[in-house]
C-alpha cells in the first residue's frame, strides 16, 4: 500500500468492520466518524518505517482493495526474545475467500516481517470465537502460546495469542535490535 491510498484504505476498513466486527479492535461507528485528515494520517502510519501493509486489488490499478494484511514491529518488545512483529488488520473480501488469496497474503506478510522488518517472531491475536481464523493460522505454522488477552471491545471475551518463528538469516534479539535503532 502506498501512503496516498487513504480512500481505498477507508473503503476496505469500513467493509472489514461491517463484515467481521469482532476481528478488529475498532468499531464500525468509530471508523465511520473519522475525518479525511484522520484517514490520511492512518494511511501514512500504515506505510511508515516499521510497518508494511500488503494489499490485493480485485482489478489491478483499480485502487479498490479486496485483501489486506499489515505487519508492524511490536512495541514494546519482550526483551530476551527474538525481535517480534505483529500481524494485524487481516482481511479478504467474501468473494475472494477460498481462492488462495489469504494464503498468498500471509506468505508475503511472513516474508516481509522476516526480510524487511528483521523480525524473528510473528505474533497475532485471534478472537476466541473465531475458530476459522485460528485454524487458518495453525495451518500456516502459528502456534497457540497459551497467552490470553482481554478483547477491548468486549472485556468478557479474550484474544488467543499465537506466534510463529521466522527464518531470514539470523534475526536479532529484541533488546540488541532496539538499542541499535536508538
Secondary structure by P-SEA (a helix, b strand, c coil): ccccaaaaaaaaaaaaaaaccccccccaaaaaaccaaaaaaaaaaaacccbbbbbbbcccccccccbbbbbcccccccccccbbbbbccccccccccccaaaaaaaaaaaaaaccccccccccccccccaaaaaaaaaaaccccccccccccccccbbbbbbbbbbbccccccaaaaaaaac
